[in-house]
Amino acid sequence: MENLFDLAHKIDKSPMRYAFHSHYFYEIYLLASGNVTYYIENEICSVSKGDVIVIPPGKVHRTIIKEGSLYDRYVLWLYPECISGNEGIQKLTEDVTSLLEEKNTSLISFGRNGVYFINKLFEILTKADGENGKHSRSVCESCITMLLNSMLEALESAPAKPSETEDLISRVISRINHDIAGAPSLDELSGEFHVSKYYLSHRFKEYTGTSVHQYILMKKINMAKDLLDKGFRTSDVYEQCGFSTYSNFYKTFVKLTGKPPKEFRIH
């Protein structure tokens, strides 16, 4: 992929629901208007107009848009293999991601002036991205740099999000993510959390939009993609990701990515 980024300004009618999914790139999302809740792994973010959500590569997430208004947002995708050629943007992206982890959140809020500035940056970026002028790329890179700087400044002055008592599904997701390769089955999870399989399955599907089994497979394949991109052999990867046979790994990988493991490389 040659582009440093892709950008979309989308407007849809509510209500809308998406199943959990993930990307191999950074997703930076600005809400222009709408009534939106974002689920990122086991975090729930109620997003307000002018808020920014940051989703690092591999993190599963979904959006629920409630009735009442148009769903208007800007979505910026930054590609790790391309931003590595721009040390400034790469460093800022890593710093923002690190600070989000430290602050225990995926959401960045701004004051009134900050919201205005962030919106203007996205507007300028959208215009420059649609042009083929001599300086368009430089303008785009400058806008992305200022955007990341503003996000970093807002995060530095924001208090850490307190750890809240997690509900059942948040705890289940944390349990799965703790050991993806050895993730327990639905039967094992229901026993561990002392609830019926039916209740856990229903609640999990309600929260994530997918089944426990499909969620675990998605996380295992994300883990496999990361290992393959680092140069690990496919014969080693399937066992490290918790698949009992290469055949099962191969079929699942092709189904979820559209290509065989040996042909997969992010970079």
N, C-alpha and C positions, 0 to 999 in steps of 0.2 A: 504494500500500500504506500503510495507516494505522498499522500496528503498528511500534513501535520495534524489536521483536525477535519471534522465535518460538523456542520451546524444546521439545525432545523428550527423554524418557527412554526409551531403547529397550533391549530385551533380546532377543537372537537366539541361536539355536544355531549353533555352528561345525561344519564349516568354511564360509566364505563368501568369494566373490571378486567384486570390482567392476571394471568397466572405468574407464579414466581419464575424468574428467568435471570440469566446473567450474561455479561459481556467480557471480552478480553481487553477492553479499553476503559479509560476513565470516562464517566458520564457526569457532566456538570449541568444541573437543571435549574432554571429560574422560572418560578411561577409568576406569570403576569396577571392572571385572574383565575378564579375557580375555587371549588370546595374540595380539597384534595387531602388524602391520607396516604403516606408512603410507608410501606413495610420493607425494611432492609434487614435481612437475616432475622434476628429476634428483637429488632428495634422498631418502634412505631413512631412516625413523625407526622404531626399535624402541621401542614404547610400553609403559611399565610402569604398573601401577595407580597412580592419582593424578596421572599426567602430563597436561598440557594441550597440545593441538596447535592452532595458529592458522593458518588458511588465508585469505589476503586474496582479494578479488574477482578473478576471472579466472585464478587459478592452478589448473592441472589436477592432479588427485590421484586416488588410489584406495586402497582398504583391502584387505588380505588377512588374514583371521582364520583362524588355525590350529586344529587339533583340540585338545581337552583341557579346555575350559571354556565357560561361557556368555559371550557377548559383550555386556557391560553397559556402556552409556555414556550420558552426557548430551551433547546437541548444541545449541548456542546459535547462532542466526543473527541477526546485526545488520545492518540494512538501511541502506546509506549515505545514501539519500535521506531517511531518517527520523531517523537520529542527528545529521544536520546541524542539526536543531532543538534539540539538546541539546549546547551547546558543551563542557561538561565531558566527556561520554562520547565525543564526536567527537575531542577532543584526546587523550584517553587511548588511544583506539583507534589513532589515527595514531602516537602515541609508541610503543606496543607494536609495531606493524608495522615502524616504522623501526628499532627496537632489534633486532628479530628479524633484519632484513637485516644489521645491523652485526655481530651475533653469528653470522651464517652458519648459522641454524637455523630450524626451524618448531616446535620442541618446547621446552616449559618444564617443568622439574622443581622440586619443592618438598621441603623437609624434612618430618619427621613432623607437626609442628604446622601447617605450611603445607598439607599434604594434607588434614588434618582440617578446617581452616578453609575451604578451597576446596570440599570436599564439602558442608559445612554451607550455604555460600552457594548452591550449586546446589539443595539440598533446599528452602531457604527460597524461592528464586526459583521453583521448580516449584510449590510450594504457593500462593504469591501469584499466580502466573500463572493458576492454576485457579480463583481466587476473583474475585468481582465487587464486592469491598468498596470502601468510599469511598477507602481509602488504598492499594489494591493496586498502582496504577501507581507511586506514590511509593516503595513498598517494592521493587518490581522495579527501578526506576532506581537506587536506593541499592545494591541487591545487585550490579548490573552495574558500578556505579562502584567498589565495593570489590573486585570480581573483577578488573577491569582494573588497579587500583592494585596488588593483590597480584602479578599477573603481571608488572607493570613492575618492582616491587621484586625479584622473583626473578631476572628477566633482568639487572638492573643488577649484581647480585652474582655472576652466572654467568660463567665464562670463555667466550671465543669458541670456537666449534667449529672445530678445525683443518681446513684444506683437505686433503682426502684425494685420493689418486690415483684419478681417476674411471675406471670401467670403460667399455666400449665404448658402451653405451646411454646412460649419463650424458653422455658426450661428444657423442653424436649429438643428444640433446635440447638440450644447450647450444648446439650448432651451429645447430639449427633456431630456437631462441629468439633467437639473436643477430640474425637477419634473417628475421622471419616472412614479410614480404611477398615476399621473394626466396628463400624456403626451397628447398633443393635437393630433387630427386626421389629416390626409392629408388635408381635407377640411379646418380645423381650421388653420393649418400652412400656407396654401396658402393665406388665408385671412390676417393672421397676418403679413406675409412677402410681401404681395401685388404682388404675382405672380400667374400665372395660375396653376391649379392642374397638368395639363399635363407637363408643364415646370419643376415644382418642382419634380414631380415623376421621370421624365427622368434624371434630373441632379443628384438626390439622388441615383438612381440606378447606374448611371455612376460612382459616387464617391465611393459608398459602396459595390456595387455588389449585393445589396438586396433592397427590397422595404421599404418605411417608416413604414408600418404596421409590417413587419417582424423584422425590427430593434427594434421597440418599444417592441415587444413581447420578443425578445432576452434579452433586458435590464431588462424587468420585471421578466423574469425567473431567470436571474442572481441575481437579488435582492432577489427573493424567495429562491434561493439556499443558499444565505448567511444567511437569517433569519432562515431557517430550521436548518442550521448547528449550529446556536446559541441556538437552543432549542425551538424556537417558534412553536406553534401548527399549523397544516395545516389549521385549521378552522379560524385562525387569519391571517395567511400569505396571503391568496388570496385577502382579502380586502385591506391589507396594500400595496399590489403590484398593486392595481388598477383594479382587475378583478371583473366584476359585479356578477358572479356566481361561485360557487365552481366547477361546472361541466365544465365550460369554462376553468378555471384555470387547472383543472386536465388533460383535453385533451391536452392543450398546453404544460404542463409540461412533460407529457409522450412523446409527439411528439418531443420535443427538447432535452430531456435528456435520453429517452429510459427506464425510470423507473417511478413508481408512487411517488408522493411527500412523502408519509409515509415511503418509503424505502430509501429515499435519506439522506445520511449523507456524508460529505466530510471527517470528522475525524473518 
